Amino acid sequence: MQTRALFCQANIVSGDSCVPVSPLPTQTRICYFGSCQVCSPACENGGTCIHGICSCAHNYTGTYCQNRLCDAPCLHEGICTANGKCYCTISYTGSICQYPVCNPPCQNGGSCVQPDVCSCPTEWTGQTCAEKKITCPKGCYNGGKCVAPNVCSCPVGFYGKRCQKVLCEPRCQNGGVCVSPELCICPQGYHGSRCQKVKCNVHCMNGGTCLPPNQCQCPPLFYGKLCQREVCRLICFNGGRCNNNRCTCPPGFEGKHCERRPCVFEQIQIPQRRTYRKVIQEEYTVPCDLRPYHTCRRTRLKYVLITKETYRTIYTCS
């Protein structure tokens, strides 16, 4: 262990360490077998030099223990500076940035609970508690706002002194009940946004409209329970009857207007002859070549005329 006086000459640790008064401050170092290493500049704020490196006292840090640590961690993203104080963001204040800042500040006894958020006393309201609260003792329903003593301003779709009534415009029809803005609950047998449509268990045809109770109102030119029949616009002849705008003809007549008598076809067989040539083999006898007194049989080709009788079928309309 070596102890020496600290001078403001070649042994200067820092400018702040020069104390040219008596008694002179001293510097202490631990010596080992080798040569002693001196911290230069010297360790500050009670730090100890060990092998040329400063070991700082509590609440100090830095290469030469020149920076003071903050007593408690800085909150809300605050930064601890070299002098041991917290540097806070614009939204917080306090020794460790623990208090929110409201700008403009809360009035009338309001408390700043979050940055730019005031908690107001019962009789005050507004962003900075500067507005006298208007009360509606019975309250405003469905999102309504109290704009004057006992006066509610209702949102779209609600009305009434307390905004307690629901508005359906146009109104629900056929006994429907408005249960929320523009929503009708329809009684049995009706449907649609305003209960204006009738539920039919029958299907009206050809553009017919269902009217309660399950009756079809037919357009012009159609009739029947389901508007399935078309009004006859045809003239039927020869005793024909018009059904669904078509002529039903009696036996023996046909056509769109039953104007034609159909043919009764009769089948007739007409005989006809067909003649053609045919090649046949014909036998004949001749004297034999080697035996002249004998006859020999030979064959030759010959055309003959053949006639064949057939029948052709024709049909006649009677």
C-alpha positions as CSV (number, residue, x, y, z in Angstrom):
1,M,0.0,0.0,0.0
2,Q,1.4,3.4,-1.0
3,T,0.1,6.8,0.0
4,R,1.1,10.1,-1.6
5,A,0.0,13.7,-1.6
6,L,-2.2,14.8,-4.6
7,F,-0.8,17.9,-6.3
8,C,-1.9,20.1,-9.1
9,Q,1.2,19.3,-11.1
10,A,2.1,16.2,-13.0
11,N,0.0,14.1,-10.6
12,I,-3.3,15.8,-11.6
13,V,-6.3,13.5,-11.6
14,S,-8.8,16.1,-12.7
15,G,-9.2,19.9,-12.4
16,D,-11.7,19.5,-9.7
17,S,-9.2,17.4,-7.6
18,C,-6.7,20.3,-7.3
19,V,-6.9,21.4,-3.7
20,P,-3.9,23.7,-3.0
21,V,-4.7,24.1,0.7
22,S,-3.5,22.2,3.7
23,P,-3.9,19.6,4.8
24,L,-3.2,18.2,1.3
25,P,-5.5,15.4,0.1
26,T,-3.8,12.1,-0.5
27,Q,-4.1,9.3,-3.0
28,T,-3.9,5.6,-1.9
29,R,-3.0,2.7,-4.2
30,I,-2.4,-1.0,-3.6
31,C,1.0,-2.4,-4.8
32,Y,1.6,-5.9,-5.9
33,F,4.6,-7.7,-7.0
34,G,4.6,-5.8,-10.2
35,S,4.7,-2.1,-10.8
36,C,1.6,-0.2,-9.5
37,Q,-0.9,1.0,-12.2
38,V,-2.4,4.5,-11.5
39,C,-5.9,5.5,-12.7
40,S,-5.5,8.7,-14.7
41,P,-7.5,10.8,-14.3
42,A,-8.1,9.7,-10.8
43,C,-11.4,8.0,-9.7
44,E,-14.0,10.4,-8.5
45,N,-16.8,10.4,-6.0
46,G,-15.1,7.8,-3.7
47,G,-14.2,5.4,-6.4
48,T,-11.2,3.1,-5.9
49,C,-8.5,2.4,-8.5
50,I,-7.7,-1.3,-8.8
51,H,-5.1,-2.2,-11.5
52,G,-5.8,1.0,-13.3
53,I,-9.6,0.5,-13.4
54,C,-12.0,2.5,-11.2
55,S,-14.3,0.6,-8.9
56,C,-17.2,3.0,-8.2
57,A,-19.1,3.7,-5.0
58,H,-22.8,3.2,-4.7
59,N,-25.0,5.3,-7.0
60,Y,-22.1,6.2,-9.3
61,T,-20.9,4.9,-12.6
62,G,-18.7,5.8,-15.6
63,T,-15.0,5.2,-16.5
64,Y,-13.9,7.5,-13.6
65,C,-17.1,7.3,-11.5
66,Q,-18.0,10.7,-12.8
67,N,-21.7,10.0,-13.4
68,R,-24.3,9.7,-10.6
69,L,-27.0,7.1,-10.9
70,C,-30.7,8.0,-10.3
71,D,-32.0,7.0,-6.9
72,A,-35.0,5.2,-8.5
73,P,-35.6,4.0,-12.1
74,C,-37.1,6.6,-14.4
75,L,-40.7,5.8,-15.4
76,H,-42.6,6.2,-18.6
77,E,-39.6,6.2,-20.9
78,G,-37.7,8.8,-18.8
79,I,-33.9,9.0,-19.2
80,C,-31.4,9.1,-16.2
81,T,-28.9,11.9,-16.9
82,A,-25.3,12.2,-15.7
83,N,-26.2,14.3,-12.7
84,G,-28.5,11.6,-11.3
85,K,-31.8,13.2,-12.3
86,C,-34.5,11.8,-14.6
87,Y,-35.1,13.6,-17.9
88,C,-38.9,13.1,-18.6
89,T,-40.9,13.1,-21.8
90,I,-43.3,16.0,-22.5
91,S,-46.2,13.9,-21.2
92,Y,-44.8,13.2,-17.6
93,T,-43.1,15.1,-14.8
94,G,-41.8,14.4,-11.3
95,S,-38.4,13.2,-9.9
96,I,-38.8,9.8,-11.6
97,C,-41.4,10.9,-14.3
98,Q,-44.3,9.5,-12.2
99,Y,-46.9,12.2,-12.7
100,P,-48.8,12.7,-16.0
101,V,-49.1,16.1,-17.6
102,C,-52.4,17.6,-18.8
103,N,-52.0,20.5,-21.1
104,P,-54.0,22.7,-20.7
105,P,-54.2,21.8,-17.0
106,C,-57.3,20.4,-15.3
107,Q,-59.6,23.0,-13.7
108,N,-62.2,23.1,-10.9
109,G,-60.5,20.4,-8.8
110,G,-60.0,17.9,-11.6
111,S,-57.1,15.5,-11.4
112,C,-54.7,14.6,-14.3
113,V,-54.9,10.8,-14.5
114,Q,-53.3,10.2,-17.9
115,P,-51.5,12.5,-20.3
116,D,-54.1,15.1,-21.3
117,V,-56.9,13.2,-19.5
118,C,-58.6,14.8,-16.6
119,S,-60.8,13.1,-13.9
120,C,-63.5,15.7,-13.1
121,P,-65.5,16.2,-9.9
122,T,-69.2,15.2,-10.1
123,E,-70.6,18.6,-11.1
124,W,-67.9,19.4,-13.8
125,T,-67.2,17.8,-17.2
126,G,-65.2,18.5,-20.4
127,Q,-61.6,17.8,-21.3
128,T,-60.2,20.1,-18.6
129,C,-63.3,20.0,-16.3
130,A,-64.2,23.6,-17.3
131,E,-67.8,22.9,-18.3
132,K,-70.6,22.8,-15.7
133,K,-72.3,19.4,-16.0
134,I,-75.9,19.4,-17.1
135,T,-77.9,16.7,-15.4
136,C,-80.7,14.6,-16.5
137,P,-81.6,12.7,-13.3
138,K,-83.5,9.9,-15.1
139,G,-80.8,9.5,-17.7
140,C,-80.7,9.4,-21.5
141,Y,-81.0,5.9,-23.1
142,N,-79.7,4.4,-26.3
143,G,-76.7,6.7,-26.5
144,G,-78.6,9.9,-26.0
145,K,-76.8,12.9,-24.5
146,C,-78.0,15.3,-21.9
147,V,-77.8,18.8,-23.5
148,A,-80.0,20.7,-21.0
149,P,-81.6,20.0,-17.6
150,N,-83.8,17.0,-18.2
151,V,-83.4,17.4,-22.0
152,C,-81.9,14.5,-24.0
153,S,-80.5,14.7,-27.6
154,C,-81.2,11.4,-29.2
155,P,-79.1,9.6,-31.9
156,V,-80.5,8.6,-35.3
157,G,-83.1,5.9,-34.9
158,F,-84.4,6.8,-31.4
159,Y,-86.8,9.4,-30.0
160,G,-88.7,10.2,-26.9
161,K,-88.1,12.3,-23.8
162,R,-85.3,9.8,-22.7
163,C,-84.5,8.5,-26.2
164,Q,-86.3,5.3,-25.0
165,K,-88.4,4.8,-28.2
166,V,-87.2,3.2,-31.4
167,L,-87.9,4.7,-34.8
168,C,-88.8,2.8,-38.0
169,E,-89.5,5.1,-40.9
170,P,-91.6,4.2,-42.7
171,R,-93.6,2.5,-40.0
172,C,-94.0,-1.2,-39.6
173,Q,-97.2,-2.4,-41.3
174,N,-99.7,-5.2,-40.7
175,G,-99.2,-5.3,-36.9
176,G,-95.3,-5.4,-37.1
177,V,-93.4,-4.1,-34.0
178,C,-90.3,-1.8,-34.3
179,V,-87.7,-3.3,-32.0
180,S,-84.5,-1.4,-33.1
181,P,-83.8,1.3,-35.6
182,E,-85.3,0.3,-39.0
183,L,-86.0,-3.3,-37.8
184,C,-89.5,-4.6,-37.7
185,I,-90.6,-7.9,-36.1
186,C,-93.5,-9.2,-38.3
187,P,-96.5,-11.2,-37.2
188,Q,-97.2,-14.6,-38.7
189,G,-98.1,-14.5,-42.3
190,Y,-96.1,-11.3,-43.2
191,H,-92.5,-10.5,-44.0
192,G,-90.4,-7.7,-45.5
193,S,-88.5,-4.8,-44.1
194,R,-91.7,-3.2,-43.0
195,C,-93.9,-6.4,-42.8
196,Q,-95.5,-5.2,-46.1
197,K,-95.3,-8.5,-47.8
198,V,-97.6,-11.5,-47.3
199,K,-96.3,-15.0,-46.8
200,C,-98.2,-17.3,-49.2
201,N,-98.3,-21.0,-48.9
202,V,-99.4,-21.2,-52.5
203,H,-97.4,-20.2,-55.6
204,C,-99.3,-17.8,-57.9
205,M,-98.4,-18.4,-61.5
206,N,-98.1,-16.0,-64.5
207,G,-97.4,-12.9,-62.4
208,G,-100.2,-13.4,-59.9
209,T,-100.0,-11.7,-56.5
210,C,-100.8,-13.5,-53.3
211,L,-103.2,-11.7,-51.0
212,P,-104.3,-12.9,-47.6
213,P,-105.4,-15.5,-46.9
214,N,-103.5,-17.4,-49.5
215,Q,-105.5,-16.1,-52.5
216,C,-104.0,-15.2,-55.9
217,Q,-104.9,-12.0,-57.5
218,C,-104.4,-12.7,-61.2
219,P,-103.3,-10.3,-63.9
220,P,-105.4,-9.7,-67.0
221,L,-105.8,-12.6,-69.4
222,F,-105.3,-15.2,-66.6
223,Y,-107.6,-16.8,-64.1
224,G,-107.9,-19.8,-61.8
225,K,-107.0,-20.5,-58.2
226,L,-103.3,-20.2,-59.0
227,C,-103.7,-18.0,-62.1
228,Q,-102.8,-21.1,-64.0
229,R,-105.4,-20.7,-66.8
230,E,-105.2,-18.3,-69.6
231,V,-108.3,-16.4,-70.8
232,C,-109.3,-17.7,-74.3
233,R,-108.6,-15.4,-77.2
234,L,-109.1,-18.0,-79.9
235,I,-112.1,-19.0,-82.0
236,C,-112.6,-22.7,-82.1
237,F,-114.5,-24.2,-85.1
238,N,-116.3,-27.5,-85.6
239,G,-117.3,-27.9,-82.0
240,G,-113.9,-27.3,-80.6
241,R,-113.6,-25.9,-77.0
242,C,-111.0,-23.3,-75.8
243,N,-109.0,-24.4,-72.8
244,N,-106.0,-22.3,-71.5
245,N,-106.0,-20.4,-74.8
246,R,-105.9,-23.6,-76.8
247,C,-108.6,-25.3,-78.9
248,T,-109.5,-28.8,-77.9
249,C,-110.9,-30.4,-81.1
250,P,-113.5,-33.1,-81.4
251,P,-112.7,-36.4,-83.1
252,G,-112.2,-35.9,-86.8
253,F,-110.9,-32.4,-86.7
254,E,-107.5,-30.8,-86.0
255,G,-105.6,-27.5,-86.4
256,K,-105.1,-24.4,-84.2
257,H,-108.8,-23.6,-84.6
258,C,-110.1,-27.1,-85.3
259,E,-110.5,-26.0,-88.9
260,R,-109.1,-29.1,-90.6
261,R,-110.5,-32.6,-91.0
262,P,-107.6,-35.1,-90.8
263,C,-107.0,-37.8,-93.5
264,V,-107.8,-41.4,-92.9
265,F,-105.1,-43.3,-94.8
266,E,-106.0,-46.5,-96.7
267,Q,-103.4,-49.0,-97.7
268,I,-103.6,-50.5,-101.2
269,Q,-101.5,-53.2,-102.8
270,I,-100.8,-52.6,-106.5
271,P,-99.3,-55.6,-108.5
272,Q,-96.5,-55.0,-110.9
273,R,-94.3,-57.1,-113.2
274,R,-90.6,-57.0,-113.4
275,T,-88.6,-58.5,-116.3
276,Y,-84.9,-59.1,-116.3
277,R,-82.2,-61.2,-118.0
278,K,-80.5,-64.0,-116.3
279,V,-77.5,-66.1,-117.2
280,I,-78.0,-69.9,-117.0
281,Q,-76.0,-73.0,-118.0
282,E,-77.6,-75.0,-120.8
283,E,-76.8,-78.6,-121.7
284,Y,-76.6,-79.8,-125.3
285,T,-75.3,-82.9,-127.2
286,V,-72.8,-83.1,-130.0
287,P,-71.0,-86.1,-131.8
288,C,-68.0,-87.1,-129.9
289,D,-64.7,-86.3,-131.5
290,L,-63.0,-89.7,-131.0
291,R,-66.1,-91.7,-131.3
292,P,-68.2,-90.2,-134.0
293,Y,-71.0,-92.7,-133.6
294,H,-71.6,-91.6,-130.0
295,T,-72.9,-88.3,-128.6
296,C,-71.4,-86.3,-125.9
297,R,-73.1,-83.8,-123.5
298,R,-71.7,-80.3,-123.0
299,T,-72.8,-77.1,-121.2
300,R,-72.8,-73.5,-122.4
301,L,-73.9,-70.1,-121.0
302,K,-77.2,-68.7,-122.1
303,Y,-79.3,-65.6,-121.4
304,V,-82.9,-66.1,-120.6
305,L,-85.7,-63.5,-120.0
306,I,-87.4,-63.8,-116.6
307,T,-90.6,-62.1,-115.6
308,K,-91.4,-61.7,-111.8
309,E,-94.6,-60.4,-110.4
310,T,-94.5,-58.2,-107.2
311,Y,-96.8,-55.9,-105.2
312,R,-96.2,-52.2,-104.4
313,T,-98.0,-50.6,-101.3
314,I,-99.6,-47.1,-101.7
315,Y,-101.6,-45.0,-99.3
316,T,-104.7,-43.0,-100.1
317,C,-106.4,-40.3,-98.0
318,S,-110.1,-40.7,-97.7
